[in-house]
Amino acid sequence: EIVMTQSPATLSVSPGERVTLSCRASQSISSNLAWYQQKPGQAPSLLIYDASTRATGIPARFSGSGSGTEFTLTINRLQAEDFALYYCQQYNNWPPWTFGQGTKVEFK
Amino acid sequence: QVQLQESGPGLVKPSGTLSLTCAVSGDSVTNNNWWSWVRQPPGKGLEWIGEIYHSGGTNYNPSLKSRVTISLDKSKNRFSLEVSSVTAADTSVYYCARRSYNNGWLDYWGQGTLVTVSS
């Protein structure tokens, strides 16, 4: 099973800042990585797939990069609605599909 | 617009069987997709449980495989999850979700339903 490790666990930031979230895979997963956003009391929603492709309707301030074992989600000019939990998920080796433990972006 | 809606008992006794259903609208369970279940213990991360294809083919998380069954009801356009021999560790919010056949990501999710295992 591929283990996904996200860092940091929590990011305290202010609106307007640029935020960088990291996700590391225990072995190479090529570009087979997705990012999800989860707001309190809601289901996760797809942000990015194939490491860098934004899902339909996702603003351009969200961008993903990386391949192999190291991945990054960047949020430019953080807005109030972006304070949430973010999860990465690998889909290179299955079963099972595996998720990171999440990074919480909170208000500073 | 694709929508998924989970339903089922919110409380299950230890050693019992957890049963949930996911109703699909805006898409057909006979289309070229995998229909998945994911769970999230309170305050914790996401765990993929398993998935089913319209042919009835299934994939399960090896850690849960001995206790999990996912089935399809084409006539009602829904799919279901059963987890047997539950313990408190199975207390979670359970989500159903869709994965397009050739893709690995989950593009549509239900709102989730909390299932508590307690006597």
gemmi code that builds the backbone of each chain (N, CA, C; Angstrom):
import gemmi

chains = {
    "A": [
        ("GLU", (0.838, -1.191, 0.000), (0.000, 0.000, 0.000), (0.881, 1.252, 0.000)),
        ("ILE", (0.522, 2.210, -0.845), (1.271, 3.461, -0.902), (0.802, 4.382, 0.214)),
        ("VAL", (1.744, 4.892, 0.974), (1.425, 5.814, 2.060), (1.645, 7.240, 1.569)),
        ("MET", (0.630, 8.070, 1.791), (0.690, 9.473, 1.409), (0.876, 10.313, 2.670)),
        ("THR", (1.865, 11.184, 2.671), (2.158, 12.013, 3.840), (2.044, 13.472, 3.467)),
        ("GLN", (1.168, 14.191, 4.169), (0.973, 15.612, 3.909), (1.618, 16.457, 4.987)),
        ("SER", (2.132, 17.596, 4.564), (2.712, 18.536, 5.530), (2.465, 19.961, 5.078)),
        ("PRO", (2.364, 20.880, 6.040), (2.231, 20.594, 7.476), (0.824, 20.107, 7.797)),
        ("ALA", (0.582, 19.765, 9.049), (-0.759, 19.342, 9.444), (-1.707, 20.539, 9.458)),
        ("THR", (-1.167, 21.692, 9.866), (-1.967, 22.911, 9.932), (-1.150, 24.084, 9.417)),
        ("LEU", (-1.801, 24.946, 8.666), (-1.200, 26.183, 8.186), (-2.052, 27.341, 8.663)),
        ("SER", (-1.447, 28.279, 9.375), (-2.167, 29.465, 9.826), (-1.779, 30.624, 8.921)),
        ("VAL", (-2.749, 31.141, 8.196), (-2.460, 32.155, 7.182), (-3.503, 33.249, 7.210)),
        ("SER", (-3.192, 34.334, 6.521), (-4.116, 35.462, 6.399), (-4.643, 35.549, 4.979)),
        ("PRO", (-5.840, 36.056, 4.817), (-6.374, 36.241, 3.457), (-5.410, 37.066, 2.608)),
        ("GLY", (-5.315, 36.680, 1.336), (-4.422, 37.383, 0.429), (-3.049, 36.771, 0.316)),
        ("GLU", (-2.681, 35.897, 1.270), (-1.375, 35.265, 1.236), (-1.335, 34.129, 0.215)),
        ("ARG", (-0.115, 33.730, -0.107), (0.097, 32.560, -0.946), (0.406, 31.374, -0.041)),
        ("VAL", (-0.230, 30.238, -0.329), (-0.109, 29.060, 0.526), (0.431, 27.889, -0.286)),
        ("THR", (1.342, 27.137, 0.306), (1.887, 25.951, -0.351), (1.716, 24.736, 0.558)),
        ("LEU", (1.020, 23.716, 0.050), (0.782, 22.478, 0.784), (1.579, 21.368, 0.094)),
        ("SER", (2.131, 20.482, 0.904), (2.954, 19.408, 0.356), (2.321, 18.038, 0.568)),
        ("CYS", (2.613, 17.146, -0.363), (2.147, 15.761, -0.305), (3.260, 14.882, -0.838)),
        ("ARG", (3.619, 13.879, -0.058), (4.704, 12.976, -0.456), (4.191, 11.543, -0.502)),
        ("ALA", (4.566, 10.821, -1.557), (4.183, 9.414, -1.701), (5.344, 8.518, -1.271)),
        ("SER", (5.010, 7.360, -0.710), (6.038, 6.444, -0.217), (6.795, 5.753, -1.352)),
        ("GLN", (6.254, 5.815, -2.559), (6.941, 5.354, -3.747), (6.395, 6.133, -4.933)),
        ("SER", (7.067, 6.048, -6.060), (6.667, 6.858, -7.195), (5.248, 6.544, -7.656)),
        ("ILE", (4.487, 7.614, -7.886), (3.131, 7.461, -8.391), (2.953, 8.228, -9.707)),
        ("SER", (4.082, 8.510, -10.370), (4.030, 9.289, -11.608), (3.277, 10.595, -11.344)),
        ("SER", (2.267, 10.905, -12.147), (1.460, 12.111, -11.905), (0.041, 11.754, -11.489)),
        ("ASN", (-0.116, 10.557, -10.961), (-1.440, 10.041, -10.620), (-1.877, 10.484, -9.233)),
        ("LEU", (-2.113, 11.786, -9.128), (-2.444, 12.397, -7.845), (-3.575, 13.395, -8.003)),
        ("ALA", (-4.477, 13.358, -7.034), (-5.582, 14.320, -6.984), (-5.539, 15.078, -5.659)),
        ("TRP", (-6.096, 16.279, -5.688), (-6.263, 17.099, -4.487), (-7.756, 17.378, -4.298)),
        ("TYR", (-8.182, 17.327, -3.033), (-9.558, 17.615, -2.676), (-9.593, 18.688, -1.599)),
        ("GLN", (-10.664, 19.442, -1.608), (-10.939, 20.424, -0.557), (-12.145, 19.952, 0.231)),
        ("GLN", (-12.068, 20.052, 1.550), (-13.213, 19.692, 2.386), (-13.497, 20.800, 3.386)),
        ("LYS", (-14.693, 21.343, 3.326), (-15.124, 22.349, 4.280), (-15.912, 21.672, 5.394)),
        ("PRO", (-15.983, 22.310, 6.577), (-16.643, 21.667, 7.722), (-18.061, 21.214, 7.396)),
        ("GLY", (-18.343, 19.960, 7.736), (-19.678, 19.426, 7.536), (-20.014, 19.085, 6.097)),
        ("GLN", (-19.033, 19.168, 5.202), (-19.280, 18.890, 3.794), (-18.420, 17.721, 3.307)),
        ("ALA", (-18.818, 17.183, 2.178), (-18.012, 16.152, 1.532), (-16.787, 16.790, 0.877)),
        ("PRO", (-15.750, 16.007, 0.674), (-14.629, 16.509, -0.126), (-15.104, 16.860, -1.531)),
        ("SER", (-14.439, 17.820, -2.147), (-14.726, 18.150, -3.541), (-13.414, 18.204, -4.318)),
        ("LEU", (-13.464, 17.752, -5.556), (-12.264, 17.624, -6.375), (-11.739, 18.996, -6.796)),
        ("LEU", (-10.434, 19.193, -6.577), (-9.776, 20.434, -7.001), (-8.882, 20.199, -8.218)),
        ("ILE", (-8.026, 19.223, -8.088), (-6.941, 18.985, -9.056), (-6.859, 17.487, -9.323)),
        ("TYR", (-6.597, 17.094, -10.564), (-6.300, 15.704, -10.879), (-5.108, 15.648, -11.824)),
        ("ASP", (-4.548, 14.472, -11.965), (-3.313, 14.303, -12.743), (-2.245, 15.299, -12.305)),
        ("ALA", (-2.218, 15.546, -11.013), (-1.225, 16.383, -10.323), (-1.341, 17.870, -10.605)),
        ("SER", (-1.833, 18.247, -11.793), (-1.778, 19.667, -12.144), (-2.981, 20.180, -12.931)),
        ("THR", (-3.947, 19.344, -13.218), (-5.111, 19.760, -14.011), (-6.248, 20.173, -13.085)),
        ("ARG", (-6.682, 21.414, -13.225), (-7.796, 21.872, -12.387), (-9.099, 21.227, -12.829)),
        ("ALA", (-9.898, 20.825, -11.871), (-11.224, 20.289, -12.169), (-12.124, 21.415, -12.670)),
        ("THR", (-13.235, 21.034, -13.254), (-14.177, 22.004, -13.814), (-14.625, 23.008, -12.753)),
        ("GLY", (-14.525, 24.278, -13.081), (-15.014, 25.317, -12.195), (-14.059, 25.744, -11.100)),
        ("ILE", (-12.892, 25.150, -11.033), (-11.925, 25.515, -9.984), (-11.158, 26.764, -10.411)),
        ("PRO", (-11.106, 27.770, -9.525), (-10.433, 29.032, -9.894), (-8.947, 28.847, -10.170)),
        ("ALA", (-8.423, 29.731, -10.983), (-7.027, 29.648, -11.397), (-6.043, 29.899, -10.262)),
        ("ARG", (-6.514, 30.422, -9.124), (-5.605, 30.628, -8.002), (-5.136, 29.312, -7.394)),
        ("PHE", (-5.812, 28.218, -7.724), (-5.384, 26.887, -7.283), (-4.500, 26.270, -8.372)),
        ("SER", (-3.336, 25.801, -7.979), (-2.472, 25.128, -8.939), (-1.763, 23.963, -8.267)),
        ("GLY", (-1.532, 22.918, -9.048), (-0.841, 21.750, -8.544), (0.401, 21.469, -9.368)),
        ("SER", (1.392, 20.881, -8.721), (2.625, 20.533, -9.431), (3.243, 19.307, -8.792)),
        ("GLY", (4.235, 18.766, -9.494), (4.976, 17.627, -8.969), (4.768, 16.363, -9.766)),
        ("SER", (5.634, 15.407, -9.520), (5.520, 14.074, -10.112), (6.452, 13.148, -9.333)),
        ("GLY", (6.252, 11.875, -9.505), (7.071, 10.917, -8.761), (6.582, 10.770, -7.342)),
        ("THR", (7.310, 11.361, -6.402), (6.930, 11.242, -5.000), (6.628, 12.562, -4.315)),
        ("GLU", (6.924, 13.684, -4.949), (6.749, 14.981, -4.302), (5.751, 15.841, -5.068)),
        ("PHE", (4.761, 16.341, -4.353), (3.688, 17.109, -4.969), (3.380, 18.343, -4.132)),
        ("THR", (2.855, 19.356, -4.815), (2.537, 20.616, -4.149), (1.207, 21.141, -4.653)),
        ("LEU", (0.414, 21.658, -3.719), (-0.783, 22.423, -4.048), (-0.524, 23.856, -3.607)),
        ("THR", (-0.667, 24.783, -4.524), (-0.454, 26.199, -4.225), (-1.767, 26.945, -4.387)),
        ("ILE", (-2.052, 27.788, -3.412), (-3.223, 28.663, -3.488), (-2.707, 30.094, -3.462)),
        ("ASN", (-2.892, 30.799, -4.554), (-2.473, 32.190, -4.627), (-3.579, 33.094, -4.121)),
        ("ARG", (-3.175, 34.145, -3.417), (-4.137, 35.153, -2.938), (-5.320, 34.464, -2.257)),
        ("LEU", (-5.010, 33.837, -1.132), (-6.004, 33.063, -0.373), (-7.245, 33.900, -0.084)),
        ("GLN", (-8.400, 33.304, -0.343), (-9.656, 33.985, -0.072), (-10.359, 33.321, 1.102)),
        ("ALA", (-11.328, 34.016, 1.654), (-12.010, 33.544, 2.865), (-12.593, 32.141, 2.681)),
        ("GLU", (-13.107, 31.870, 1.493), (-13.746, 30.571, 1.251), (-12.739, 29.430, 1.076)),
        ("ASP", (-11.441, 29.753, 1.087), (-10.409, 28.728, 0.911), (-9.955, 28.113, 2.225)),
        ("PHE", (-10.406, 28.650, 3.346), (-10.043, 28.064, 4.642), (-10.795, 26.741, 4.765)),
        ("ALA", (-10.032, 25.654, 4.799), (-10.624, 24.323, 4.688), (-9.539, 23.279, 4.933)),
        ("LEU", (-9.951, 22.018, 4.848), (-9.021, 20.902, 4.873), (-8.711, 20.507, 3.436)),
        ("TYR", (-7.469, 20.100, 3.205), (-7.051, 19.679, 1.874), (-6.416, 18.296, 1.959)),
        ("TYR", (-6.854, 17.417, 1.087), (-6.351, 16.047, 1.046), (-5.760, 15.740, -0.333)),
        ("CYS", (-4.673, 14.986, -0.336), (-4.178, 14.426, -1.583), (-4.567, 12.947, -1.639)),
        ("GLN", (-4.644, 12.406, -2.845), (-5.020, 11.002, -3.068), (-4.219, 10.455, -4.243)),
        ("GLN", (-3.639, 9.289, -4.058), (-2.919, 8.669, -5.176), (-3.808, 7.637, -5.852)),
        ("TYR", (-3.666, 7.513, -7.146), (-4.415, 6.492, -7.892), (-3.501, 5.784, -8.884)),
        ("ASN", (-2.239, 5.647, -8.479), (-1.294, 4.933, -9.328), (-1.293, 3.430, -9.037)),
        ("ASN", (-1.340, 3.096, -7.768), (-1.330, 1.695, -7.343), (-2.585, 1.411, -6.543)),
        ("TRP", (-3.316, 0.406, -6.955), (-4.548, 0.055, -6.228), (-4.793, -1.422, -6.356)),
        ("PRO", (-5.646, -2.051, -5.561), (-6.192, -1.377, -4.371), (-5.166, -1.338, -3.250)),
        ("PRO", (-5.333, -0.428, -2.277), (-6.393, 0.561, -2.279), (-5.920, 1.900, -2.821)),
        ("TRP", (-6.859, 2.725, -3.256), (-6.557, 4.138, -3.423), (-6.247, 4.661, -2.019)),
        ("THR", (-5.287, 5.540, -1.876), (-4.948, 6.037, -0.548), (-4.893, 7.555, -0.514)),
        ("PHE", (-5.257, 8.098, 0.646), (-5.290, 9.525, 0.872), (-4.211, 9.922, 1.879)),
        ("GLY", (-3.782, 11.178, 1.793), (-2.984, 11.741, 2.862), (-3.866, 12.035, 4.063)),
        ("GLN", (-3.243, 12.412, 5.158), (-4.001, 12.646, 6.393), (-4.598, 14.037, 6.450)),
        ("GLY", (-4.265, 14.877, 5.468), (-4.882, 16.195, 5.375), (-4.036, 17.326, 5.914)),
        ("THR", (-4.233, 18.505, 5.335), (-3.656, 19.750, 5.843), (-4.793, 20.732, 6.057)),
        ("LYS", (-4.843, 21.285, 7.251), (-5.878, 22.269, 7.558), (-5.320, 23.672, 7.325)),
        ("VAL", (-5.995, 24.437, 6.503), (-5.634, 25.840, 6.292), (-6.577, 26.667, 7.145)),
        ("GLU", (-6.017, 27.294, 8.175), (-6.854, 28.038, 9.110), (-6.483, 29.509, 9.123)),
        ("PHE", (-7.415, 30.291, 9.647), (-7.244, 31.733, 9.704), (-6.236, 32.099, 10.794)),
        ("LYS", (-5.290, 32.940, 10.435), (-4.243, 33.350, 11.373), (-4.745, 34.390, 12.371)),
    ],
    "B": [
        ("GLN", (-26.895, 17.408, -13.760), (-25.971, 17.453, -12.636), (-26.037, 16.123, -11.887)),
        ("VAL", (-24.888, 15.493, -11.704), (-24.834, 14.222, -10.997), (-24.985, 14.466, -9.502)),
        ("GLN", (-25.855, 13.716, -8.878), (-26.048, 13.812, -7.430), (-26.086, 12.421, -6.823)),
        ("LEU", (-25.469, 12.302, -5.663), (-25.470, 11.052, -4.917), (-25.980, 11.334, -3.506)),
        ("GLN", (-26.769, 10.417, -2.976), (-27.372, 10.601, -1.657), (-27.326, 9.311, -0.874)),
        ("GLU", (-26.613, 9.345, 0.246), (-26.527, 8.177, 1.119), (-27.752, 8.097, 2.035)),
        ("SER", (-28.101, 6.883, 2.396), (-29.167, 6.682, 3.376), (-28.924, 5.384, 4.110)),
        ("GLY", (-29.463, 5.318, 5.331), (-29.314, 4.117, 6.130), (-29.328, 4.443, 7.603)),
        ("PRO", (-29.330, 3.421, 8.446), (-29.373, 3.637, 9.899), (-28.172, 4.421, 10.394)),
        ("GLY", (-28.406, 5.320, 11.331), (-27.312, 6.086, 11.899), (-26.671, 5.421, 13.104)),
        ("LEU", (-27.278, 4.351, 13.583), (-26.766, 3.659, 14.761), (-26.795, 2.152, 14.519)),
        ("VAL", (-25.668, 1.522, 14.749), (-25.548, 0.075, 14.569), (-24.910, -0.510, 15.816)),
        ("LYS", (-25.393, -1.664, 16.241), (-24.842, -2.300, 17.442), (-23.529, -3.019, 17.117)),
        ("PRO", (-22.617, -3.057, 18.077), (-21.376, -3.813, 17.879), (-21.673, -5.261, 17.494)),
        ("SER", (-20.877, -5.772, 16.612), (-20.970, -7.117, 16.026), (-22.066, -7.214, 14.965)),
        ("GLY", (-22.832, -6.171, 14.796), (-23.878, -6.168, 13.776), (-23.338, -5.813, 12.400)),
        ("THR", (-24.273, -5.592, 11.470), (-23.922, -5.263, 10.095), (-24.403, -3.864, 9.746)),
        ("LEU", (-23.486, -3.076, 9.226), (-23.789, -1.719, 8.771), (-24.255, -1.818, 7.325)),
        ("SER", (-25.396, -1.200, 7.020), (-25.924, -1.243, 5.656), (-26.296, 0.160, 5.203)),
        ("LEU", (-25.756, 0.576, 4.091), (-26.037, 1.894, 3.532), (-26.359, 1.770, 2.045)),
        ("THR", (-27.151, 2.720, 1.578), (-27.499, 2.781, 0.164), (-27.151, 4.154, -0.375)),
        ("CYS", (-26.739, 4.202, -1.630), (-26.438, 5.457, -2.303), (-27.326, 5.578, -3.537)),
        ("ALA", (-28.229, 6.539, -3.519), (-29.098, 6.784, -4.669), (-28.411, 7.749, -5.623)),
        ("VAL", (-28.417, 7.394, -6.893), (-27.743, 8.191, -7.926), (-28.774, 8.873, -8.808)),
        ("SER", (-28.606, 10.160, -9.047), (-29.432, 10.880, -10.011), (-28.525, 11.677, -10.939)),
        ("GLY", (-29.016, 11.904, -12.151), (-28.209, 12.631, -13.127), (-27.198, 11.758, -13.850)),
        ("ASP", (-27.175, 10.493, -13.535), (-26.278, 9.529, -14.186), (-26.912, 8.152, -13.975)),
        ("SER", (-26.424, 7.172, -14.697), (-26.911, 5.814, -14.534), (-25.792, 4.929, -14.012)),
        ("VAL", (-26.130, 4.074, -13.069), (-25.118, 3.161, -12.535), (-24.673, 2.149, -13.579)),
        ("THR", (-25.373, 2.117, -14.729), (-24.971, 1.228, -15.813), (-23.996, 1.898, -16.774)),
        ("ASN", (-23.714, 3.174, -16.534), (-22.735, 3.873, -17.377), (-21.313, 3.481, -17.000)),
        ("ASN", (-20.361, 4.012, -17.716), (-18.955, 3.606, -17.637), (-18.244, 4.252, -16.450)),
        ("ASN", (-18.731, 3.947, -15.251), (-18.148, 4.517, -14.040), (-17.981, 3.445, -12.976)),
        ("TRP", (-17.100, 3.742, -12.009), (-17.004, 2.960, -10.795), (-17.744, 3.720, -9.693)),
        ("TRP", (-18.461, 3.000, -8.888), (-19.253, 3.597, -7.806), (-18.619, 3.184, -6.489)),
        ("SER", (-18.211, 4.205, -5.712), (-17.283, 3.989, -4.612), (-17.874, 4.352, -3.255)),
        ("TRP", (-17.234, 3.803, -2.241), (-17.512, 4.177, -0.851), (-16.202, 4.598, -0.187)),
        ("VAL", (-16.286, 5.696, 0.557), (-15.155, 6.237, 1.316), (-15.681, 6.574, 2.705)),
        ("ARG", (-14.855, 6.388, 3.728), (-15.317, 6.748, 5.067), (-14.319, 7.662, 5.758)),
        ("GLN", (-14.814, 8.348, 6.780), (-14.004, 9.316, 7.513), (-14.386, 9.267, 8.989)),
        ("PRO", (-13.566, 8.665, 9.825), (-13.834, 8.687, 11.269), (-13.872, 10.127, 11.764)),
        ("PRO", (-14.645, 10.401, 12.810), (-14.752, 11.775, 13.308), (-13.388, 12.400, 13.579)),
        ("GLY", (-13.139, 13.557, 12.972), (-11.895, 14.276, 13.176), (-10.681, 13.669, 12.509)),
        ("LYS", (-10.880, 12.675, 11.649), (-9.739, 11.999, 11.025), (-9.803, 12.085, 9.502)),
        ("GLY", (-8.875, 11.386, 8.853), (-8.763, 11.452, 7.414), (-9.663, 10.473, 6.678)),
        ("LEU", (-9.466, 10.406, 5.377), (-10.326, 9.630, 4.484), (-9.757, 8.230, 4.246)),
        ("GLU", (-10.639, 7.265, 4.200), (-10.255, 5.881, 3.923), (-11.146, 5.327, 2.815)),
        ("TRP", (-10.526, 4.887, 1.725), (-11.274, 4.277, 0.622), (-11.680, 2.866, 1.023)),
        ("ILE", (-12.962, 2.562, 0.853), (-13.496, 1.257, 1.257), (-13.531, 0.285, 0.086)),
        ("GLY", (-14.082, 0.746, -1.032), (-14.197, -0.137, -2.182), (-15.065, 0.483, -3.255)),
        ("GLU", (-15.268, -0.261, -4.360), (-16.012, 0.258, -5.497), (-16.603, -0.883, -6.310)),
        ("ILE", (-17.616, -0.529, -7.115), (-18.275, -1.510, -7.958), (-18.515, -0.921, -9.340)),
        ("TYR", (-18.404, -1.758, -10.355), (-18.623, -1.365, -11.740), (-19.978, -1.917, -12.186)),
        ("HIS", (-20.502, -1.424, -13.309), (-21.847, -1.833, -13.718), (-21.911, -3.324, -14.061)),
        ("SER", (-20.769, -3.894, -14.361), (-20.743, -5.335, -14.655), (-20.853, -6.165, -13.381)),
        ("GLY", (-20.720, -5.476, -12.236), (-20.708, -6.179, -10.957), (-19.315, -6.428, -10.425)),
        ("GLY", (-18.320, -6.108, -11.208), (-16.944, -6.227, -10.741), (-16.682, -5.300, -9.572)),
        ("THR", (-15.898, -5.774, -8.622), (-15.625, -4.982, -7.419), (-14.140, -4.926, -7.112)),
        ("ASN", (-13.751, -3.871, -6.427), (-12.422, -3.742, -5.825), (-12.640, -3.332, -4.382)),
        ("TYR", (-11.901, -3.950, -3.469), (-12.046, -3.632, -2.060), (-10.686, -3.285, -1.453)),
        ("ASN", (-10.742, -2.450, -0.401), (-9.548, -2.193, 0.386), (-9.168, -3.505, 1.097)),
        ("PRO", (-7.954, -3.961, 0.902), (-7.565, -5.243, 1.529), (-7.776, -5.252, 3.043)),
        ("SER", (-7.656, -4.080, 3.674), (-7.810, -4.027, 5.131), (-9.246, -4.269, 5.580)),
        ("LEU", (-10.193, -4.150, 4.670), (-11.610, -4.311, 5.011), (-12.288, -5.434, 4.231)),
        ("LYS", (-11.571, -6.000, 3.286), (-12.169, -6.903, 2.298), (-12.978, -8.043, 2.904)),
        ("SER", (-12.524, -8.575, 4.026), (-13.207, -9.732, 4.617), (-14.562, -9.371, 5.211)),
        ("ARG", (-14.818, -8.076, 5.398), (-16.059, -7.666, 6.059), (-16.971, -6.821, 5.170)),
        ("VAL", (-16.525, -6.498, 3.969), (-17.249, -5.539, 3.128), (-17.867, -6.210, 1.905)),
        ("THR", (-19.088, -5.790, 1.591), (-19.740, -6.186, 0.337), (-20.374, -4.950, -0.279)),
        ("ILE", (-20.079, -4.718, -1.546), (-20.706, -3.628, -2.293), (-21.523, -4.258, -3.415)),
        ("SER", (-22.760, -3.785, -3.547), (-23.646, -4.345, -4.559), (-24.349, -3.243, -5.334)),
        ("LEU", (-24.944, -3.643, -6.448), (-25.551, -2.692, -7.382), (-27.013, -3.056, -7.585)),
        ("ASP", (-27.896, -2.054, -7.634), (-29.306, -2.271, -7.952), (-29.612, -1.419, -9.175)),
        ("LYS", (-29.496, -2.032, -10.347), (-29.665, -1.262, -11.588), (-31.096, -0.767, -11.753)),
        ("SER", (-32.061, -1.530, -11.276), (-33.463, -1.149, -11.460), (-33.809, 0.121, -10.689)),
        ("LYS", (-33.089, 0.347, -9.577), (-33.354, 1.527, -8.758), (-32.248, 2.571, -8.869)),
        ("ASN", (-31.287, 2.309, -9.734), (-30.173, 3.224, -9.961), (-29.478, 3.594, -8.653)),
        ("ARG", (-29.072, 2.580, -7.920), (-28.398, 2.821, -6.656), (-27.411, 1.699, -6.379)),
        ("PHE", (-26.539, 1.943, -5.431), (-25.623, 0.897, -5.008), (-25.535, 0.906, -3.490)),
        ("SER", (-25.027, -0.162, -2.935), (-25.103, -0.354, -1.495), (-23.786, -0.838, -0.913)),
        ("LEU", (-23.677, -0.639, 0.394), (-22.504, -1.054, 1.164), (-22.969, -1.850, 2.364)),
        ("GLU", (-22.316, -2.946, 2.618), (-22.503, -3.683, 3.864), (-21.141, -3.908, 4.509)),
        ("VAL", (-21.071, -3.629, 5.801), (-19.874, -3.913, 6.587), (-20.312, -4.776, 7.759)),
        ("SER", (-19.773, -5.963, 7.847), (-20.186, -6.906, 8.886), (-19.273, -6.823, 10.102)),
        ("SER", (-19.731, -7.416, 11.185), (-18.945, -7.519, 12.418), (-18.357, -6.177, 12.829)),
        ("VAL", (-19.198, -5.170, 12.893), (-18.707, -3.817, 13.155), (-18.304, -3.645, 14.613)),
        ("THR", (-17.353, -2.737, 14.802), (-16.919, -2.314, 16.134), (-16.942, -0.794, 16.180)),
        ("ALA", (-16.584, -0.246, 17.331), (-16.562, 1.216, 17.465), (-15.623, 1.855, 16.446)),
        ("ALA", (-14.618, 1.134, 16.013), (-13.667, 1.664, 15.035), (-14.300, 1.917, 13.670)),
        ("ASP", (-15.471, 1.349, 13.452), (-16.174, 1.570, 12.190), (-17.062, 2.811, 12.236)),
        ("THR", (-17.129, 3.476, 13.382), (-17.883, 4.726, 13.486), (-17.239, 5.770, 12.585)),
        ("SER", (-17.994, 6.267, 11.637), (-17.455, 7.182, 10.631), (-18.573, 7.894, 9.909)),
        ("VAL", (-18.212, 8.939, 9.194), (-19.079, 9.464, 8.145), (-18.760, 8.642, 6.891)),
        ("TYR", (-19.801, 8.091, 6.299), (-19.641, 7.273, 5.095), (-20.105, 8.078, 3.889)),
        ("TYR", (-19.236, 8.147, 2.883), (-19.540, 8.858, 1.648), (-19.630, 7.867, 0.490)),
        ("CYS", (-20.581, 8.117, -0.404), (-20.521, 7.435, -1.685), (-20.001, 8.431, -2.718)),
        ("ALA", (-19.386, 7.913, -3.760), (-18.742, 8.781, -4.744), (-18.651, 8.063, -6.089)),
        ("ARG", (-18.402, 8.860, -7.124), (-18.257, 8.314, -8.474), (-16.831, 8.462, -8.976)),
        ("ARG", (-16.337, 7.445, -9.652), (-15.041, 7.514, -10.321), (-15.260, 7.111, -11.782)),
        ("SER", (-14.935, 7.987, -12.688), (-15.074, 7.641, -14.108), (-14.131, 6.500, -14.443)),
        ("TYR", (-14.539, 5.654, -15.382), (-13.888, 4.369, -15.610), (-12.377, 4.421, -15.743)),
        ("ASN", (-11.898, 5.329, -16.577), (-10.460, 5.367, -16.846), (-9.712, 6.376, -15.974)),
        ("ASN", (-10.417, 6.952, -15.030), (-9.791, 7.944, -14.159), (-9.634, 7.401, -12.753)),
        ("GLY", (-8.733, 7.989, -12.006), (-8.512, 7.510, -10.655), (-9.105, 8.388, -9.581)),
        ("TRP", (-9.585, 9.552, -9.970), (-10.089, 10.491, -8.969), (-11.597, 10.376, -8.831)),
        ("LEU", (-12.091, 10.875, -7.705), (-13.515, 10.832, -7.396), (-14.106, 12.193, -7.709)),
        ("ASP", (-14.972, 12.237, -8.722), (-15.417, 13.545, -9.200), (-16.755, 14.004, -8.635)),
        ("TYR", (-17.576, 13.081, -8.163), (-18.823, 13.463, -7.518), (-18.958, 12.688, -6.210)),
        ("TRP", (-19.400, 13.393, -5.167), (-19.534, 12.804, -3.845), (-20.928, 13.051, -3.302)),
        ("GLY", (-21.412, 12.106, -2.488), (-22.594, 12.372, -1.705), (-22.250, 13.252, -0.520)),
        ("GLN", (-23.254, 13.701, 0.204), (-23.028, 14.601, 1.331), (-22.496, 13.876, 2.558)),
        ("GLY", (-22.625, 12.552, 2.574), (-22.119, 11.770, 3.689), (-23.176, 11.506, 4.739)),
        ("THR", (-23.034, 10.385, 5.426), (-23.934, 10.045, 6.513), (-23.131, 9.455, 7.660)),
        ("LEU", (-23.424, 9.925, 8.865), (-22.712, 9.452, 10.045), (-23.318, 8.145, 10.537)),
        ("VAL", (-22.478, 7.158, 10.704), (-22.901, 5.898, 11.292), (-22.107, 5.689, 12.573)),
        ("THR", (-22.812, 5.529, 13.663), (-22.195, 5.312, 14.961), (-22.410, 3.863, 15.379)),
        ("VAL", (-21.342, 3.219, 15.814), (-21.443, 1.852, 16.312), (-21.415, 1.909, 17.834)),
        ("SER", (-22.524, 1.559, 18.424), (-22.646, 1.648, 19.876), (-23.811, 0.789, 20.343)),
        ("SER", (-23.694, 0.276, 21.556), (-24.784, -0.510, 22.112), (-25.781, 0.385, 22.831)),
    ],
}
model = gemmi.Model(1)
for chain_id, residues in chains.items():
    chain = gemmi.Chain(chain_id)
    for i, (resn, *xyz) in enumerate(residues, 1):
        res = gemmi.Residue()
        res.name, res.seqid = resn, gemmi.SeqId(i, " ")
        for name, pos in zip(("N", "CA", "C"), xyz):
            atom = gemmi.Atom()
            atom.name, atom.element = name, gemmi.Element(name[0])
            atom.pos, atom.b_iso = gemmi.Position(*pos), 0.0
            res.add_atom(atom)
        chain.add_residue(res)
    model.add_chain(chain)
structure = gemmi.Structure()
structure.add_model(model)
structure.setup_entities()
